[in-house]
Amino acid sequence: MARVAIIGVGQSKFVRGYPGSIRELAFEAFREAVQDAKMTSKDIDASIICSAPEYDKQRSPAGVIAEYLGLTPQPTFYLETVCSSSSTGLKVAYSMVKAGLHDAICVLGFQKMSEITSAESQERMGRGADIQWESPFGTMMPAYYALHARAHMAKYGTTEEDLALIRVKAATYGQINDRAVYQKPVTLEMFKNPQDNMAGPVASPLRVGDCCANADGSSCIIVASEEKAKVFSEKPVWILGVGAASTAVNMAGRDLFSGLTVAVEASKTAYKMAGISSRDVDVAEVHDCFTIAEMMAYENLGFAKPGEGKDLIRAKETYKEGSIPVNVDGGLLSKGHPIGATGGSQLRTIVLQLRGEAGQMQVSNPEIGLVHNIGGVGLYGNVTILGRD
């Protein structure tokens, strides 16, 4: 069967307060992606617009954004799986191209979270859980991931310092990523100083430094059939495997000691489809909304055995020069987390890595890249495997 490629990628700078409209924010990523693909809006058959509703004042933003980007009268679709929305968008685009419905599809993720206050944002995130049995009791994202952190510590002896080492790595690369919100160095000593903001308590054992920041931003991925990719692109990046999974909404229906099962299940599907194993992955982007999320990803994706993720970060094996570089663009911890745009940003990073265009963040000659994007507290999970010729 004909292959499907990513032929264009774009991303806005992620910021804490974008001054323009969601149309203008979307345009920043779209402009870069179409220029990268050497296309115009008329070359694109359809668009998939991805975000998490209730953060934006515009209802049904797909039509508004498609019109602004010149993507009408082509069909447009609105898609949401909270934080994993734009990687779900990629899977849907891949499926439509494979089915022969379209030859080129724009997957655009965005979020302008600054339109509401931090308190309102946390409340909406909490409502990503069950609004009958959980969120009314005050459970929010940091608290949920703190439960996972406590479970990991109890079972495997993971320490707060192990988690802090993940943030130190993130900041190492965030400093050289001009699209990131946080571009300052972070040291282990900051976590040990009670007066330092990094050490401030959030939800024990997670501290300020263990948590990513909300952000405004957009990302854009252009997906094309093999025939169209060969017309427009000199360096197509092929979609080798796509895996997705979901699980129980309520935490009472899960085993906290197993990490995020959606990542395990989605990666199994993606590895099988691509015909590879975790050992074949040269560079990865994982969903590090909290430091413990990256730790669990090491293990859920097979980069380390259960409980041995801490050994990877202690030995710096997930740094650029290590055996499995992870989040060498700074991850969500440095880039920020504009919910609908996050998956597309991760995909963009891996595409640039495989094309050898990642600049100071470039890993040595990668052939296979992986993107792990989680929606909610492990409610949805997407794993995408990309490769180059």
C-alpha positions in Angstrom: 0.0 0.0 0.0 1.1 3.6 -0.7 2.8 5.3 2.2 1.7 8.5 4.0 4.2 11.3 4.8 4.6 14.5 6.8 5.8 17.1 4.3 5.4 20.3 6.2 5.7 21.4 9.9 5.2 24.7 11.7 4.9 26.1 15.2 4.4 29.5 16.7 6.5 30.6 19.6 4.8 29.4 22.8 4.1 32.3 25.1 2.3 33.1 28.3 0.0 35.8 26.8 -0.5 36.0 23.1 -1.9 39.4 22.1 -3.8 38.5 19.0 -6.8 36.4 18.1 -7.0 32.6 17.7 -7.1 33.2 13.9 -3.8 35.0 14.0 -2.2 32.5 16.4 -3.2 29.6 14.1 -1.8 31.5 11.1 1.7 31.7 12.6 2.1 27.9 12.6 0.2 27.4 9.3 2.4 30.0 7.5 5.5 28.1 8.5 4.1 24.7 7.6 3.0 25.7 4.1 6.2 27.4 3.4 8.1 24.3 4.6 5.9 22.1 2.3 6.3 24.6 -0.6 2.5 24.6 -0.9 -0.4 27.1 -0.8 -3.7 26.7 0.9 -5.2 25.6 -2.5 -3.0 22.5 -2.5 -4.6 21.3 0.7 -7.7 19.1 0.4 -9.0 19.3 4.0 -8.2 20.6 7.4 -8.4 19.2 10.9 -8.5 21.8 13.7 -7.6 20.5 17.1 -8.0 22.1 20.5 -9.6 21.6 23.9 -12.9 23.4 24.2 -13.8 25.8 27.0 -10.4 27.5 27.0 -11.4 29.6 24.0 -14.4 32.0 23.7 -15.0 31.0 20.1 -17.4 28.1 19.8 -16.7 25.6 16.9 -13.4 27.2 15.9 -12.7 25.0 12.9 -14.8 27.0 10.5 -13.5 30.3 11.7 -9.8 29.2 11.4 -10.3 27.4 8.1 -11.8 30.5 6.6 -9.0 32.7 7.8 -6.3 30.4 6.5 -7.9 30.1 3.0 -8.9 26.5 3.5 -12.5 26.9 2.4 -14.5 25.5 0.6 -12.5 22.3 1.4 -14.0 20.4 4.3 -12.8 21.1 7.8 -13.2 19.0 11.0 -12.9 19.9 14.7 -11.3 17.3 16.9 -10.7 17.0 20.6 -9.0 14.5 22.9 -7.8 17.2 25.3 -4.0 17.3 25.6 -3.5 14.7 22.8 -5.8 16.4 20.3 -3.3 17.2 17.6 -1.7 13.8 17.6 -5.2 12.3 17.3 -5.7 14.7 14.4 -2.6 13.2 12.8 -4.0 9.7 13.1 -7.3 10.8 11.6 -5.5 12.6 8.7 -3.3 9.5 8.1 -6.5 7.4 8.0 -8.3 9.7 5.5 -5.2 9.8 3.2 -4.9 6.0 3.4 -8.5 5.7 2.5 -8.1 7.8 -0.5 -10.5 10.5 0.6 -7.8 13.3 0.5 -4.3 13.7 -0.8 -3.1 16.5 1.5 -4.5 17.4 4.9 -3.5 20.2 7.3 -3.6 19.2 11.0 -3.6 22.4 13.0 -3.6 22.5 16.8 -3.9 25.6 18.9 -4.8 26.9 22.3 -5.1 30.4 23.7 -5.2 29.6 27.4 -4.5 33.2 28.5 -8.1 34.1 27.7 -9.1 32.7 31.2 -7.4 32.9 34.6 -5.1 30.2 36.0 -7.8 29.3 38.5 -10.4 28.9 35.8 -7.9 26.9 33.7 -7.2 24.5 36.6 -11.0 24.1 37.1 -11.5 23.2 33.4 -8.6 20.8 33.5 -10.2 19.1 36.5 -13.4 18.7 34.5 -11.4 16.5 32.1 -12.0 13.9 34.7 -15.4 12.5 35.8 -17.6 15.5 36.8 -19.9 13.3 38.9 -17.5 11.3 40.9 -14.1 13.0 40.9 -13.6 16.7 39.9 -16.3 18.0 42.4 -13.9 16.9 45.2 -11.1 19.2 44.0 -8.9 16.8 42.1 -6.8 18.7 39.6 -4.0 17.8 37.2 -1.1 18.2 39.7 -2.9 16.2 42.3 -3.6 13.3 39.9 0.0 13.1 38.8 1.2 13.4 42.4 -0.7 10.2 43.1 1.3 8.5 40.3 4.5 9.9 41.7 3.7 8.6 45.2 2.9 5.2 43.8 6.2 5.1 41.8 8.2 6.1 44.8 6.5 3.5 47.0 7.0 0.7 44.6 10.4 1.5 43.1 12.2 3.8 45.5 12.2 6.7 43.1 13.2 10.0 44.8 12.2 13.7 44.5 15.8 14.2 43.2 15.2 11.8 40.4 12.2 13.8 39.3 14.2 17.0 39.6 16.9 15.6 37.3 14.3 15.4 34.6 13.5 19.1 34.9 17.2 19.9 34.9 17.5 18.1 31.5 14.4 19.9 30.2 15.9 23.3 31.0 19.2 22.3 29.4 17.5 22.1 26.1 14.8 24.7 26.7 17.6 27.3 26.9 18.4 26.6 23.2 14.8 26.4 21.9 13.7 29.8 20.8 10.0 28.6 20.7 10.0 27.7 24.4 8.3 29.7 27.2 11.0 28.9 29.8 14.5 29.5 28.5 16.4 29.7 31.8 18.8 27.2 33.3 17.6 25.0 36.2 19.9 23.3 38.7 19.4 20.5 41.2 20.4 23.0 43.9 17.3 25.1 43.2 15.1 22.2 44.3 17.0 21.9 47.5 16.6 25.6 48.4 13.2 26.2 50.2 13.4 29.9 49.2 13.7 29.1 45.5 10.5 29.1 43.4 11.4 25.7 41.8 11.1 24.1 45.3 7.7 25.6 46.0 5.1 23.0 46.9 2.2 22.2 44.5 0.9 18.7 45.3 3.4 16.6 47.3 5.8 15.3 46.1 5.5 17.6 43.1 6.9 21.1 43.3 6.7 24.1 41.0 9.7 22.8 39.1 8.0 19.4 38.5 5.1 21.1 36.6 4.9 22.5 33.1 3.3 25.9 32.5 0.2 26.8 30.6 0.9 28.6 27.3 -0.6 30.0 24.2 0.5 28.5 20.9 -0.2 26.8 17.7 1.3 23.9 15.6 0.7 22.7 12.1 1.5 19.4 10.4 0.8 18.8 6.7 0.1 15.1 5.8 0.2 13.9 2.2 -0.1 10.8 0.1 3.1 9.2 -1.2 2.3 10.5 -4.7 1.8 14.1 -3.5 4.7 13.9 -1.1 7.1 13.1 -3.9 5.9 16.1 -5.9 6.3 18.7 -3.2 8.9 17.4 -0.7 12.6 16.6 -1.0 12.7 15.2 2.6 9.4 13.4 3.3 9.1 11.9 6.8 7.0 8.7 6.7 4.4 7.7 9.2 5.4 4.2 10.0 3.1 3.4 13.0 0.1 4.9 14.8 -1.2 3.6 18.0 -4.0 4.8 20.3 -5.7 3.7 23.5 -8.0 4.8 26.2 -8.8 3.7 29.8 -11.2 4.2 32.7 -11.9 7.9 33.5 -12.0 7.3 37.2 -8.7 6.7 39.0 -10.5 4.1 41.1 -10.7 2.0 38.0 -6.9 2.0 37.4 -3.7 0.5 38.8 -1.6 3.5 39.8 1.5 1.3 40.1 1.5 0.5 36.4 2.1 4.0 35.1 -0.1 5.0 32.2 -1.6 1.9 30.6 -2.7 3.9 27.5 1.0 4.5 26.6 1.7 0.8 27.0 -1.2 -0.2 24.7 -0.7 2.5 22.1 3.0 1.8 21.8 2.4 -1.9 21.3 0.1 -1.1 18.4 2.5 1.5 16.9 5.6 -0.8 17.3 3.8 -3.7 15.6 2.6 -1.5 12.8 6.0 -0.1 12.2 7.7 -3.5 12.5 10.1 -2.3 15.2 10.7 -2.5 18.9 11.6 0.2 21.5 15.3 -0.6 20.9 15.1 0.8 17.3 13.9 4.3 18.4 16.7 6.9 17.9 15.0 9.9 19.4 11.7 10.5 21.2 9.3 13.2 22.3 7.2 12.2 25.4 4.4 14.0 27.2 6.2 15.5 30.2 3.4 17.6 31.6 5.0 16.7 35.0 8.4 15.2 35.7 6.8 11.9 36.8 5.0 11.7 33.4 8.4 11.5 31.6 9.6 9.0 34.1 6.6 6.8 33.5 7.0 7.2 29.8 10.5 5.8 29.8 9.1 2.6 31.3 5.7 2.4 29.5 7.4 2.8 26.1 10.0 0.1 26.8 13.0 2.3 27.0 13.5 1.0 30.6 12.1 -1.8 32.6 9.5 -0.9 35.2 11.2 0.9 38.1 14.4 1.5 36.1 13.4 4.8 34.5 15.3 6.6 37.2 18.5 4.8 36.1 18.2 6.4 32.7 18.0 9.9 33.9 20.7 9.4 36.6 23.1 8.2 33.9 22.0 10.9 31.4 21.0 8.3 28.9 18.0 10.5 27.8 20.2 13.5 27.0 21.1 14.2 23.4 24.3 12.2 23.6 22.7 9.2 25.4 21.4 5.9 24.2 17.8 7.2 23.9 17.5 11.0 23.6 14.2 12.2 25.0 12.7 15.7 24.8 15.8 17.4 23.6 13.7 20.4 22.6 13.0 21.0 26.3 9.7 19.1 26.4 6.5 20.6 27.8 8.4 21.4 31.0 10.3 24.1 29.1 8.2 24.7 26.0 4.9 25.1 27.9 1.7 23.3 27.2 -0.8 24.9 24.9 -3.1 21.9 25.0 -4.4 21.6 21.5 -1.0 22.5 20.0 1.2 20.2 22.1 1.1 17.0 20.0 1.8 18.9 16.8 4.8 20.6 18.4 6.2 17.2 19.4 5.7 15.9 15.9 7.4 18.9 14.5 10.4 18.3 16.7 10.8 14.7 15.5 10.3 15.6 11.8 13.1 18.2 12.1 15.3 15.6 13.9 14.8 13.1 11.1 15.5 15.7 8.5 18.7 16.7 10.2 17.3 20.3 10.7 17.1 20.5 14.5 20.1 22.9 14.9 21.7 22.8 18.4 19.2 20.2 19.5 20.1 17.8 16.7 20.7 14.1 17.6 23.3 12.3 15.6 21.8 10.7 12.5 18.4 9.5 13.7 16.4 7.2 11.5 13.4 6.4 13.7 11.6 8.8 15.9 8.7 8.4 18.4 6.1 10.8 19.7 4.1 9.9 22.9 1.2 12.3 23.5 -1.2 11.8 26.5 -4.7 13.3 26.9 -5.9 14.1 30.4 -4.5 12.0 33.2 -3.8 9.0 31.0 -7.3 8.9 29.7 -6.2 9.0 26.0 -2.8 7.9 24.7 -1.3 8.3 21.2 2.1 6.9 20.0 3.3 7.8 16.6 6.4 6.4 14.9 8.1 8.3 12.1 11.0 7.4 9.8 13.0 8.7 6.9 14.3 7.1 3.7 
